[in-house]
Amino acid sequence: MATDVRRLGLGAALLLAGSVGILLSGTMNAPLPKLTAGIAILGLAVGSLLVGTSGDGAAA
């Protein structure tokens, strides 16, 4: 159970960080560098994977 909670927390943190980074760059009209955009997108993908596999009956 503790691993699932940790996985859910880490996934949520990655989703939040990636989303905030992308949204802030869009609202400040500042172009997002390709490397930073790639890291943010990977953070969103890994975060959603961790959140999706954290519950009971998950496809792990």
PDBQT receptor file of N, H, CA, C and O in Angstrom, charges set to zero:
ATOM      1  N   MET A   1       0.816  -1.198   0.000  1.00  0.00    +0.000 N 
ATOM      2  CA  MET A   1       0.000   0.000   0.000  1.00  0.00    +0.000 C 
ATOM      3  C   MET A   1       0.860   1.263   0.000  1.00  0.00    +0.000 C 
ATOM      4  O   MET A   1       0.530   2.240  -0.672  1.00  0.00    +0.000 OA
ATOM      5  N   ALA A   2       1.957   1.244   0.749  1.00  0.00    +0.000 N 
ATOM      6  H   ALA A   2       2.225   0.451   1.295  1.00  0.00    +0.000 HD
ATOM      7  CA  ALA A   2       2.803   2.433   0.826  1.00  0.00    +0.000 C 
ATOM      8  C   ALA A   2       3.426   2.749  -0.525  1.00  0.00    +0.000 C 
ATOM      9  O   ALA A   2       3.601   3.918  -0.869  1.00  0.00    +0.000 OA
ATOM     10  N   THR A   3       3.761   1.723  -1.289  1.00  0.00    +0.000 N 
ATOM     11  H   THR A   3       3.618   0.774  -1.009  1.00  0.00    +0.000 HD
ATOM     12  CA  THR A   3       4.347   1.948  -2.602  1.00  0.00    +0.000 C 
ATOM     13  C   THR A   3       3.337   2.606  -3.529  1.00  0.00    +0.000 C 
ATOM     14  O   THR A   3       3.700   3.474  -4.323  1.00  0.00    +0.000 OA
ATOM     15  N   ASP A   4       2.069   2.203  -3.438  1.00  0.00    +0.000 N 
ATOM     16  H   ASP A   4       1.774   1.498  -2.793  1.00  0.00    +0.000 HD
ATOM     17  CA  ASP A   4       1.050   2.798  -4.289  1.00  0.00    +0.000 C 
ATOM     18  C   ASP A   4       0.836   4.265  -3.957  1.00  0.00    +0.000 C 
ATOM     19  O   ASP A   4       0.652   5.084  -4.858  1.00  0.00    +0.000 OA
ATOM     20  N   VAL A   5       0.857   4.604  -2.680  1.00  0.00    +0.000 N 
ATOM     21  H   VAL A   5       1.006   3.939  -1.949  1.00  0.00    +0.000 HD
ATOM     22  CA  VAL A   5       0.687   6.004  -2.277  1.00  0.00    +0.000 C 
ATOM     23  C   VAL A   5       1.884   6.826  -2.729  1.00  0.00    +0.000 C 
ATOM     24  O   VAL A   5       1.728   7.959  -3.185  1.00  0.00    +0.000 OA
ATOM     25  N   ARG A   6       3.066   6.265  -2.606  1.00  0.00    +0.000 N 
ATOM     26  H   ARG A   6       3.194   5.344  -2.237  1.00  0.00    +0.000 HD
ATOM     27  CA  ARG A   6       4.279   6.960  -3.049  1.00  0.00    +0.000 C 
ATOM     28  C   ARG A   6       4.257   7.156  -4.556  1.00  0.00    +0.000 C 
ATOM     29  O   ARG A   6       4.614   8.224  -5.053  1.00  0.00    +0.000 OA
ATOM     30  N   ARG A   7       3.837   6.126  -5.286  1.00  0.00    +0.000 N 
ATOM     31  H   ARG A   7       3.546   5.258  -4.882  1.00  0.00    +0.000 HD
ATOM     32  CA  ARG A   7       3.752   6.213  -6.745  1.00  0.00    +0.000 C 
ATOM     33  C   ARG A   7       2.721   7.262  -7.159  1.00  0.00    +0.000 C 
ATOM     34  O   ARG A   7       2.955   8.033  -8.090  1.00  0.00    +0.000 OA
ATOM     35  N   LEU A   8       1.595   7.291  -6.475  1.00  0.00    +0.000 N 
ATOM     36  H   LEU A   8       1.405   6.665  -5.719  1.00  0.00    +0.000 HD
ATOM     37  CA  LEU A   8       0.564   8.271  -6.780  1.00  0.00    +0.000 C 
ATOM     38  C   LEU A   8       1.053   9.689  -6.494  1.00  0.00    +0.000 C 
ATOM     39  O   LEU A   8       0.818  10.594  -7.295  1.00  0.00    +0.000 OA
ATOM     40  N   GLY A   9       1.723   9.892  -5.373  1.00  0.00    +0.000 N 
ATOM     41  H   GLY A   9       1.914   9.157  -4.722  1.00  0.00    +0.000 HD
ATOM     42  CA  GLY A   9       2.242  11.212  -5.023  1.00  0.00    +0.000 C 
ATOM     43  C   GLY A   9       3.297  11.696  -5.996  1.00  0.00    +0.000 C 
ATOM     44  O   GLY A   9       3.280  12.856  -6.408  1.00  0.00    +0.000 OA
ATOM     45  N   LEU A  10       4.215  10.814  -6.367  1.00  0.00    +0.000 N 
ATOM     46  H   LEU A  10       4.229   9.872  -6.032  1.00  0.00    +0.000 HD
ATOM     47  CA  LEU A  10       5.258  11.194  -7.323  1.00  0.00    +0.000 C 
ATOM     48  C   LEU A  10       4.663  11.495  -8.684  1.00  0.00    +0.000 C 
ATOM     49  O   LEU A  10       5.070  12.452  -9.343  1.00  0.00    +0.000 OA
ATOM     50  N   GLY A  11       3.702  10.689  -9.110  1.00  0.00    +0.000 N 
ATOM     51  H   GLY A  11       3.371   9.912  -8.575  1.00  0.00    +0.000 HD
ATOM     52  CA  GLY A  11       3.043  10.933 -10.398  1.00  0.00    +0.000 C 
ATOM     53  C   GLY A  11       2.296  12.253 -10.409  1.00  0.00    +0.000 C 
ATOM     54  O   GLY A  11       2.356  13.002 -11.384  1.00  0.00    +0.000 OA
ATOM     55  N   ALA A  12       1.596  12.535  -9.325  1.00  0.00    +0.000 N 
ATOM     56  H   ALA A  12       1.548  11.927  -8.533  1.00  0.00    +0.000 HD
ATOM     57  CA  ALA A  12       0.862  13.805  -9.242  1.00  0.00    +0.000 C 
ATOM     58  C   ALA A  12       1.813  14.988  -9.241  1.00  0.00    +0.000 C 
ATOM     59  O   ALA A  12       1.525  16.015  -9.856  1.00  0.00    +0.000 OA
ATOM     60  N   ALA A  13       2.940  14.858  -8.560  1.00  0.00    +0.000 N 
ATOM     61  H   ALA A  13       3.174  14.024  -8.060  1.00  0.00    +0.000 HD
ATOM     62  CA  ALA A  13       3.924  15.948  -8.533  1.00  0.00    +0.000 C 
ATOM     63  C   ALA A  13       4.513  16.184  -9.921  1.00  0.00    +0.000 C 
ATOM     64  O   ALA A  13       4.702  17.333 -10.321  1.00  0.00    +0.000 OA
ATOM     65  N   LEU A  14       4.806  15.118 -10.660  1.00  0.00    +0.000 N 
ATOM     66  H   LEU A  14       4.652  14.185 -10.335  1.00  0.00    +0.000 HD
ATOM     67  CA  LEU A  14       5.332  15.274 -12.014  1.00  0.00    +0.000 C 
ATOM     68  C   LEU A  14       4.301  15.901 -12.940  1.00  0.00    +0.000 C 
ATOM     69  O   LEU A  14       4.635  16.756 -13.760  1.00  0.00    +0.000 OA
ATOM     70  N   LEU A  15       3.054  15.479 -12.810  1.00  0.00    +0.000 N 
ATOM     71  H   LEU A  15       2.782  14.785 -12.144  1.00  0.00    +0.000 HD
ATOM     72  CA  LEU A  15       1.999  16.080 -13.628  1.00  0.00    +0.000 C 
ATOM     73  C   LEU A  15       1.837  17.566 -13.326  1.00  0.00    +0.000 C 
ATOM     74  O   LEU A  15       1.692  18.380 -14.238  1.00  0.00    +0.000 OA
ATOM     75  N   LEU A  16       1.864  17.907 -12.062  1.00  0.00    +0.000 N 
ATOM     76  H   LEU A  16       1.982  17.245 -11.321  1.00  0.00    +0.000 HD
ATOM     77  CA  LEU A  16       1.712  19.301 -11.664  1.00  0.00    +0.000 C 
ATOM     78  C   LEU A  16       2.882  20.149 -12.155  1.00  0.00    +0.000 C 
ATOM     79  O   LEU A  16       2.680  21.235 -12.698  1.00  0.00    +0.000 OA
ATOM     80  N   ALA A  17       4.091  19.659 -11.966  1.00  0.00    +0.000 N 
ATOM     81  H   ALA A  17       4.255  18.777 -11.525  1.00  0.00    +0.000 HD
ATOM     82  CA  ALA A  17       5.271  20.428 -12.372  1.00  0.00    +0.000 C 
ATOM     83  C   ALA A  17       5.316  20.635 -13.888  1.00  0.00    +0.000 C 
ATOM     84  O   ALA A  17       5.608  21.736 -14.355  1.00  0.00    +0.000 OA
ATOM     85  N   GLY A  18       5.033  19.592 -14.648  1.00  0.00    +0.000 N 
ATOM     86  H   GLY A  18       4.796  18.698 -14.268  1.00  0.00    +0.000 HD
ATOM     87  CA  GLY A  18       5.041  19.723 -16.098  1.00  0.00    +0.000 C 
ATOM     88  C   GLY A  18       3.957  20.662 -16.598  1.00  0.00    +0.000 C 
ATOM     89  O   GLY A  18       4.192  21.478 -17.489  1.00  0.00    +0.000 OA
ATOM     90  N   SER A  19       2.775  20.542 -16.024  1.00  0.00    +0.000 N 
ATOM     91  H   SER A  19       2.584  19.879 -15.300  1.00  0.00    +0.000 HD
ATOM     92  CA  SER A  19       1.659  21.394 -16.434  1.00  0.00    +0.000 C 
ATOM     93  C   SER A  19       1.912  22.850 -16.105  1.00  0.00    +0.000 C 
ATOM     94  O   SER A  19       1.671  23.725 -16.936  1.00  0.00    +0.000 OA
ATOM     95  N   VAL A  20       2.392  23.118 -14.909  1.00  0.00    +0.000 N 
ATOM     96  H   VAL A  20       2.588  22.407 -14.234  1.00  0.00    +0.000 HD
ATOM     97  CA  VAL A  20       2.667  24.499 -14.505  1.00  0.00    +0.000 C 
ATOM     98  C   VAL A  20       3.757  25.108 -15.379  1.00  0.00    +0.000 C 
ATOM     99  O   VAL A  20       3.655  26.267 -15.781  1.00  0.00    +0.000 OA
ATOM    100  N   GLY A  21       4.782  24.346 -15.672  1.00  0.00    +0.000 N 
ATOM    101  H   GLY A  21       4.864  23.404 -15.346  1.00  0.00    +0.000 HD
ATOM    102  CA  GLY A  21       5.856  24.862 -16.521  1.00  0.00    +0.000 C 
ATOM    103  C   GLY A  21       5.377  25.241 -17.909  1.00  0.00    +0.000 C 
ATOM    104  O   GLY A  21       5.744  26.295 -18.430  1.00  0.00    +0.000 OA
ATOM    105  N   ILE A  22       4.573  24.402 -18.501  1.00  0.00    +0.000 N 
ATOM    106  H   ILE A  22       4.275  23.546 -18.078  1.00  0.00    +0.000 HD
ATOM    107  CA  ILE A  22       4.069  24.674 -19.850  1.00  0.00    +0.000 C 
ATOM    108  C   ILE A  22       3.070  25.828 -19.832  1.00  0.00    +0.000 C 
ATOM    109  O   ILE A  22       3.117  26.704 -20.696  1.00  0.00    +0.000 OA
ATOM    110  N   LEU A  23       2.165  25.832 -18.849  1.00  0.00    +0.000 N 
ATOM    111  H   LEU A  23       2.127  25.121 -18.147  1.00  0.00    +0.000 HD
ATOM    112  CA  LEU A  23       1.165  26.897 -18.785  1.00  0.00    +0.000 C 
ATOM    113  C   LEU A  23       1.785  28.254 -18.486  1.00  0.00    +0.000 C 
ATOM    114  O   LEU A  23       1.363  29.259 -19.059  1.00  0.00    +0.000 OA
ATOM    115  N   LEU A  24       2.772  28.307 -17.605  1.00  0.00    +0.000 N 
ATOM    116  H   LEU A  24       3.115  27.491 -17.140  1.00  0.00    +0.000 HD
ATOM    117  CA  LEU A  24       3.417  29.592 -17.296  1.00  0.00    +0.000 C 
ATOM    118  C   LEU A  24       4.156  30.154 -18.504  1.00  0.00    +0.000 C 
ATOM    119  O   LEU A  24       4.136  31.363 -18.738  1.00  0.00    +0.000 OA
ATOM    120  N   SER A  25       4.801  29.292 -19.262  1.00  0.00    +0.000 N 
ATOM    121  H   SER A  25       4.818  28.310 -19.071  1.00  0.00    +0.000 HD
ATOM    122  CA  SER A  25       5.511  29.801 -20.440  1.00  0.00    +0.000 C 
ATOM    123  C   SER A  25       4.530  30.320 -21.480  1.00  0.00    +0.000 C 
ATOM    124  O   SER A  25       4.857  31.237 -22.234  1.00  0.00    +0.000 OA
ATOM    125  N   GLY A  26       3.340  29.751 -21.530  1.00  0.00    +0.000 N 
ATOM    126  H   GLY A  26       3.074  29.006 -20.918  1.00  0.00    +0.000 HD
ATOM    127  CA  GLY A  26       2.334  30.223 -22.480  1.00  0.00    +0.000 C 
ATOM    128  C   GLY A  26       1.702  31.537 -22.061  1.00  0.00    +0.000 C 
ATOM    129  O   GLY A  26       1.392  32.374 -22.909  1.00  0.00    +0.000 OA
ATOM    130  N   THR A  27       1.509  31.728 -20.767  1.00  0.00    +0.000 N 
ATOM    131  H   THR A  27       1.761  31.049 -20.078  1.00  0.00    +0.000 HD
ATOM    132  CA  THR A  27       0.873  32.962 -20.317  1.00  0.00    +0.000 C 
ATOM    133  C   THR A  27       1.839  34.140 -20.292  1.00  0.00    +0.000 C 
ATOM    134  O   THR A  27       1.405  35.289 -20.369  1.00  0.00    +0.000 OA
ATOM    135  N   MET A  28       3.123  33.881 -20.188  1.00  0.00    +0.000 N 
ATOM    136  H   MET A  28       3.476  32.947 -20.126  1.00  0.00    +0.000 HD
ATOM    137  CA  MET A  28       4.107  34.959 -20.161  1.00  0.00    +0.000 C 
ATOM    138  C   MET A  28       4.624  35.279 -21.564  1.00  0.00    +0.000 C 
ATOM    139  O   MET A  28       5.520  36.109 -21.718  1.00  0.00    +0.000 OA
ATOM    140  N   ASN A  29       4.069  34.630 -22.582  1.00  0.00    +0.000 N 
ATOM    141  H   ASN A  29       3.341  33.956 -22.457  1.00  0.00    +0.000 HD
ATOM    142  CA  ASN A  29       4.486  34.819 -23.972  1.00  0.00    +0.000 C 
ATOM    143  C   ASN A  29       5.984  34.621 -24.160  1.00  0.00    +0.000 C 
ATOM    144  O   ASN A  29       6.610  35.267 -25.000  1.00  0.00    +0.000 OA
ATOM    145  N   ALA A  30       6.540  33.728 -23.373  1.00  0.00    +0.000 N 
ATOM    146  H   ALA A  30       6.031  33.203 -22.690  1.00  0.00    +0.000 HD
ATOM    147  CA  ALA A  30       7.960  33.407 -23.505  1.00  0.00    +0.000 C 
ATOM    148  C   ALA A  30       8.068  32.050 -24.193  1.00  0.00    +0.000 C 
ATOM    149  O   ALA A  30       7.431  31.087 -23.765  1.00  0.00    +0.000 OA
ATOM    150  N   PRO A  31       8.857  31.966 -25.239  1.00  0.00    +0.000 N 
ATOM    151  CA  PRO A  31       8.998  30.667 -25.906  1.00  0.00    +0.000 C 
ATOM    152  C   PRO A  31       9.704  29.662 -24.992  1.00  0.00    +0.000 C 
ATOM    153  O   PRO A  31      10.660  29.998 -24.293  1.00  0.00    +0.000 OA
ATOM    154  N   LEU A  32       9.223  28.458 -25.016  1.00  0.00    +0.000 N 
ATOM    155  H   LEU A  32       8.447  28.185 -25.584  1.00  0.00    +0.000 HD
ATOM    156  CA  LEU A  32       9.788  27.389 -24.204  1.00  0.00    +0.000 C 
ATOM    157  C   LEU A  32      10.897  26.709 -25.002  1.00  0.00    +0.000 C 
ATOM    158  O   LEU A  32      10.639  26.228 -26.105  1.00  0.00    +0.000 OA
ATOM    159  N   PRO A  33      12.114  26.653 -24.483  1.00  0.00    +0.000 N 
ATOM    160  CA  PRO A  33      13.185  25.978 -25.216  1.00  0.00    +0.000 C 
ATOM    161  C   PRO A  33      12.841  24.509 -25.468  1.00  0.00    +0.000 C 
ATOM    162  O   PRO A  33      12.103  23.894 -24.699  1.00  0.00    +0.000 OA
ATOM    163  N   LYS A  34      13.383  23.961 -26.549  1.00  0.00    +0.000 N 
ATOM    164  H   LYS A  34      13.982  24.461 -27.173  1.00  0.00    +0.000 HD
ATOM    165  CA  LYS A  34      13.044  22.592 -26.937  1.00  0.00    +0.000 C 
ATOM    166  C   LYS A  34      13.413  21.580 -25.856  1.00  0.00    +0.000 C 
ATOM    167  O   LYS A  34      12.656  20.641 -25.609  1.00  0.00    +0.000 OA
ATOM    168  N   LEU A  35      14.543  21.753 -25.220  1.00  0.00    +0.000 N 
ATOM    169  H   LEU A  35      15.158  22.516 -25.420  1.00  0.00    +0.000 HD
ATOM    170  CA  LEU A  35      14.959  20.811 -24.182  1.00  0.00    +0.000 C 
ATOM    171  C   LEU A  35      14.018  20.870 -22.985  1.00  0.00    +0.000 C 
ATOM    172  O   LEU A  35      13.632  19.835 -22.441  1.00  0.00    +0.000 OA
ATOM    173  N   THR A  36      13.652  22.073 -22.579  1.00  0.00    +0.000 N 
ATOM    174  H   THR A  36      13.965  22.914 -23.021  1.00  0.00    +0.000 HD
ATOM    175  CA  THR A  36      12.733  22.232 -21.449  1.00  0.00    +0.000 C 
ATOM    176  C   THR A  36      11.357  21.685 -21.795  1.00  0.00    +0.000 C 
ATOM    177  O   THR A  36      10.710  21.056 -20.958  1.00  0.00    +0.000 OA
ATOM    178  N   ALA A  37      10.907  21.918 -23.014  1.00  0.00    +0.000 N 
ATOM    179  H   ALA A  37      11.433  22.429 -23.694  1.00  0.00    +0.000 HD
ATOM    180  CA  ALA A  37       9.611  21.394 -23.441  1.00  0.00    +0.000 C 
ATOM    181  C   ALA A  37       9.630  19.869 -23.462  1.00  0.00    +0.000 C 
ATOM    182  O   ALA A  37       8.657  19.226 -23.065  1.00  0.00    +0.000 OA
ATOM    183  N   GLY A  38      10.718  19.300 -23.918  1.00  0.00    +0.000 N 
ATOM    184  H   GLY A  38      11.508  19.822 -24.241  1.00  0.00    +0.000 HD
ATOM    185  CA  GLY A  38      10.840  17.842 -23.940  1.00  0.00    +0.000 C 
ATOM    186  C   GLY A  38      10.816  17.246 -22.547  1.00  0.00    +0.000 C 
ATOM    187  O   GLY A  38      10.190  16.210 -22.322  1.00  0.00    +0.000 OA
ATOM    188  N   ILE A  39      11.492  17.892 -21.612  1.00  0.00    +0.000 N 
ATOM    189  H   ILE A  39      12.001  18.734 -21.795  1.00  0.00    +0.000 HD
ATOM    190  CA  ILE A  39      11.501  17.413 -20.227  1.00  0.00    +0.000 C 
ATOM    191  C   ILE A  39      10.111  17.536 -19.613  1.00  0.00    +0.000 C 
ATOM    192  O   ILE A  39       9.672  16.645 -18.886  1.00  0.00    +0.000 OA
ATOM    193  N   ALA A  40       9.421  18.632 -19.900  1.00  0.00    +0.000 N 
ATOM    194  H   ALA A  40       9.779  19.356 -20.491  1.00  0.00    +0.000 HD
ATOM    195  CA  ALA A  40       8.067  18.819 -19.368  1.00  0.00    +0.000 C 
ATOM    196  C   ALA A  40       7.110  17.778 -19.930  1.00  0.00    +0.000 C 
ATOM    197  O   ALA A  40       6.269  17.249 -19.202  1.00  0.00    +0.000 OA
ATOM    198  N   ILE A  41       7.230  17.483 -21.211  1.00  0.00    +0.000 N 
ATOM    199  H   ILE A  41       7.913  17.913 -21.802  1.00  0.00    +0.000 HD
ATOM    200  CA  ILE A  41       6.357  16.486 -21.835  1.00  0.00    +0.000 C 
ATOM    201  C   ILE A  41       6.650  15.100 -21.290  1.00  0.00    +0.000 C 
ATOM    202  O   ILE A  41       5.724  14.328 -21.046  1.00  0.00    +0.000 OA
ATOM    203  N   LEU A  42       7.920  14.769 -21.095  1.00  0.00    +0.000 N 
ATOM    204  H   LEU A  42       8.673  15.397 -21.293  1.00  0.00    +0.000 HD
ATOM    205  CA  LEU A  42       8.265  13.484 -20.495  1.00  0.00    +0.000 C 
ATOM    206  C   LEU A  42       7.758  13.393 -19.059  1.00  0.00    +0.000 C 
ATOM    207  O   LEU A  42       7.326  12.328 -18.620  1.00  0.00    +0.000 OA
ATOM    208  N   GLY A  43       7.807  14.505 -18.328  1.00  0.00    +0.000 N 
ATOM    209  H   GLY A  43       8.157  15.370 -18.685  1.00  0.00    +0.000 HD
ATOM    210  CA  GLY A  43       7.270  14.530 -16.976  1.00  0.00    +0.000 C 
ATOM    211  C   GLY A  43       5.778  14.259 -16.956  1.00  0.00    +0.000 C 
ATOM    212  O   GLY A  43       5.281  13.546 -16.085  1.00  0.00    +0.000 OA
ATOM    213  N   LEU A  44       5.063  14.831 -17.920  1.00  0.00    +0.000 N 
ATOM    214  H   LEU A  44       5.468  15.411 -18.628  1.00  0.00    +0.000 HD
ATOM    215  CA  LEU A  44       3.627  14.573 -18.019  1.00  0.00    +0.000 C 
ATOM    216  C   LEU A  44       3.351  13.104 -18.347  1.00  0.00    +0.000 C 
ATOM    217  O   LEU A  44       2.441  12.498 -17.781  1.00  0.00    +0.000 OA
ATOM    218  N   ALA A  45       4.135  12.539 -19.256  1.00  0.00    +0.000 N 
ATOM    219  H   ALA A  45       4.875  13.031 -19.716  1.00  0.00    +0.000 HD
ATOM    220  CA  ALA A  45       3.926  11.141 -19.636  1.00  0.00    +0.000 C 
ATOM    221  C   ALA A  45       4.237  10.190 -18.477  1.00  0.00    +0.000 C 
ATOM    222  O   ALA A  45       3.463   9.275 -18.200  1.00  0.00    +0.000 OA
ATOM    223  N   VAL A  46       5.353  10.403 -17.812  1.00  0.00    +0.000 N 
ATOM    224  H   VAL A  46       5.983  11.147 -18.038  1.00  0.00    +0.000 HD
ATOM    225  CA  VAL A  46       5.725   9.538 -16.694  1.00  0.00    +0.000 C 
ATOM    226  C   VAL A  46       4.763   9.719 -15.531  1.00  0.00    +0.000 C 
ATOM    227  O   VAL A  46       4.397   8.749 -14.867  1.00  0.00    +0.000 OA
ATOM    228  N   GLY A  47       4.354  10.950 -15.283  1.00  0.00    +0.000 N 
ATOM    229  H   GLY A  47       4.651  11.738 -15.823  1.00  0.00    +0.000 HD
ATOM    230  CA  GLY A  47       3.401  11.210 -14.209  1.00  0.00    +0.000 C 
ATOM    231  C   GLY A  47       2.078  10.509 -14.443  1.00  0.00    +0.000 C 
ATOM    232  O   GLY A  47       1.517   9.915 -13.522  1.00  0.00    +0.000 OA
ATOM    233  N   SER A  48       1.577  10.572 -15.664  1.00  0.00    +0.000 N 
ATOM    234  H   SER A  48       2.033  11.055 -16.412  1.00  0.00    +0.000 HD
ATOM    235  CA  SER A  48       0.303   9.911 -15.950  1.00  0.00    +0.000 C 
ATOM    236  C   SER A  48       0.445   8.396 -15.886  1.00  0.00    +0.000 C 
ATOM    237  O   SER A  48      -0.493   7.708 -15.485  1.00  0.00    +0.000 OA
ATOM    238  N   LEU A  49       1.600   7.868 -16.272  1.00  0.00    +0.000 N 
ATOM    239  H   LEU A  49       2.362   8.427 -16.597  1.00  0.00    +0.000 HD
ATOM    240  CA  LEU A  49       1.842   6.430 -16.149  1.00  0.00    +0.000 C 
ATOM    241  C   LEU A  49       1.874   6.006 -14.686  1.00  0.00    +0.000 C 
ATOM    242  O   LEU A  49       1.287   4.986 -14.324  1.00  0.00    +0.000 OA
ATOM    243  N   LEU A  50       2.550   6.775 -13.849  1.00  0.00    +0.000 N 
ATOM    244  H   LEU A  50       3.027   7.603 -14.143  1.00  0.00    +0.000 HD
ATOM    245  CA  LEU A  50       2.623   6.441 -12.423  1.00  0.00    +0.000 C 
ATOM    246  C   LEU A  50       1.256   6.530 -11.752  1.00  0.00    +0.000 C 
ATOM    247  O   LEU A  50       0.904   5.671 -10.943  1.00  0.00    +0.000 OA
ATOM    248  N   VAL A  51       0.494   7.551 -12.079  1.00  0.00    +0.000 N 
ATOM    249  H   VAL A  51       0.780   8.248 -12.736  1.00  0.00    +0.000 HD
ATOM    250  CA  VAL A  51      -0.842   7.690 -11.483  1.00  0.00    +0.000 C 
ATOM    251  C   VAL A  51      -1.751   6.556 -11.972  1.00  0.00    +0.000 C 
ATOM    252  O   VAL A  51      -2.542   6.010 -11.203  1.00  0.00    +0.000 OA
ATOM    253  N   GLY A  52      -1.633   6.215 -13.229  1.00  0.00    +0.000 N 
ATOM    254  H   GLY A  52      -0.991   6.658 -13.854  1.00  0.00    +0.000 HD
ATOM    255  CA  GLY A  52      -2.481   5.170 -13.794  1.00  0.00    +0.000 C 
ATOM    256  C   GLY A  52      -2.191   3.784 -13.254  1.00  0.00    +0.000 C 
ATOM    257  O   GLY A  52      -3.088   2.943 -13.208  1.00  0.00    +0.000 OA
ATOM    258  N   THR A  53      -0.977   3.531 -12.852  1.00  0.00    +0.000 N 
ATOM    259  H   THR A  53      -0.248   4.214 -12.890  1.00  0.00    +0.000 HD
ATOM    260  CA  THR A  53      -0.627   2.197 -12.345  1.00  0.00    +0.000 C 
ATOM    261  C   THR A  53      -0.545   2.145 -10.835  1.00  0.00    +0.000 C 
ATOM    262  O   THR A  53      -0.017   1.177 -10.288  1.00  0.00    +0.000 OA
ATOM    263  N   SER A  54      -1.048   3.152 -10.143  1.00  0.00    +0.000 N 
ATOM    264  H   SER A  54      -1.477   3.939 -10.587  1.00  0.00    +0.000 HD
ATOM    265  CA  SER A  54      -0.919   3.183  -8.691  1.00  0.00    +0.000 C 
ATOM    266  C   SER A  54      -2.081   2.519  -7.954  1.00  0.00    +0.000 C 
ATOM    267  O   SER A  54      -1.958   2.219  -6.767  1.00  0.00    +0.000 OA
ATOM    268  N   GLY A  55      -3.183   2.290  -8.619  1.00  0.00    +0.000 N 
ATOM    269  H   GLY A  55      -3.283   2.534  -9.584  1.00  0.00    +0.000 HD
ATOM    270  CA  GLY A  55      -4.362   1.763  -7.929  1.00  0.00    +0.000 C 
ATOM    271  C   GLY A  55      -4.478   0.253  -8.012  1.00  0.00    +0.000 C 
ATOM    272  O   GLY A  55      -3.680  -0.416  -8.669  1.00  0.00    +0.000 OA
ATOM    273  N   ASP A  56      -5.482  -0.267  -7.337  1.00  0.00    +0.000 N 
ATOM    274  H   ASP A  56      -6.131   0.276  -6.803  1.00  0.00    +0.000 HD
ATOM    275  CA  ASP A  56      -5.770  -1.697  -7.400  1.00  0.00    +0.000 C 
ATOM    276  C   ASP A  56      -6.301  -2.050  -8.792  1.00  0.00    +0.000 C 
ATOM    277  O   ASP A  56      -7.039  -1.279  -9.406  1.00  0.00    +0.000 OA
ATOM    278  N   GLY A  57      -5.918  -3.204  -9.263  1.00  0.00    +0.000 N 
ATOM    279  H   GLY A  57      -5.318  -3.830  -8.765  1.00  0.00    +0.000 HD
ATOM    280  CA  GLY A  57      -6.357  -3.634 -10.574  1.00  0.00    +0.000 C 
ATOM    281  C   GLY A  57      -5.623  -2.937 -11.697  1.00  0.00    +0.000 C 
ATOM    282  O   GLY A  57      -6.068  -2.961 -12.845  1.00  0.00    +0.000 OA
ATOM    283  N   ALA A  58      -4.516  -2.323 -11.379  1.00  0.00    +0.000 N 
ATOM    284  H   ALA A  58      -4.155  -2.303 -10.447  1.00  0.00    +0.000 HD
ATOM    285  CA  ALA A  58      -3.747  -1.615 -12.405  1.00  0.00    +0.000 C 
ATOM    286  C   ALA A  58      -3.001  -2.612 -13.278  1.00  0.00    +0.000 C 
ATOM    287  O   ALA A  58      -2.640  -3.702 -12.833  1.00  0.00    +0.000 OA
ATOM    288  N   ALA A  59      -2.782  -2.231 -14.494  1.00  0.00    +0.000 N 
ATOM    289  H   ALA A  59      -3.075  -1.346 -14.855  1.00  0.00    +0.000 HD
ATOM    290  CA  ALA A  59      -2.054  -3.088 -15.430  1.00  0.00    +0.000 C 
ATOM    291  C   ALA A  59      -0.557  -2.923 -15.208  1.00  0.00    +0.000 C 
ATOM    292  O   ALA A  59       0.106  -2.200 -15.952  1.00  0.00    +0.000 OA
ATOM    293  N   ALA A  60      -0.027  -3.581 -14.199  1.00  0.00    +0.000 N 
ATOM    294  H   ALA A  60      -0.566  -4.168 -13.594  1.00  0.00    +0.000 HD
ATOM    295  CA  ALA A  60       1.399  -3.433 -13.896  1.00  0.00    +0.000 C 
ATOM    296  C   ALA A  60       2.148  -4.640 -14.283  1.00  0.00    +0.000 C 
ATOM    297  O   ALA A  60       3.364  -4.697 -14.102  1.00  0.00    +0.000 OA
TER     298      ALA A  60
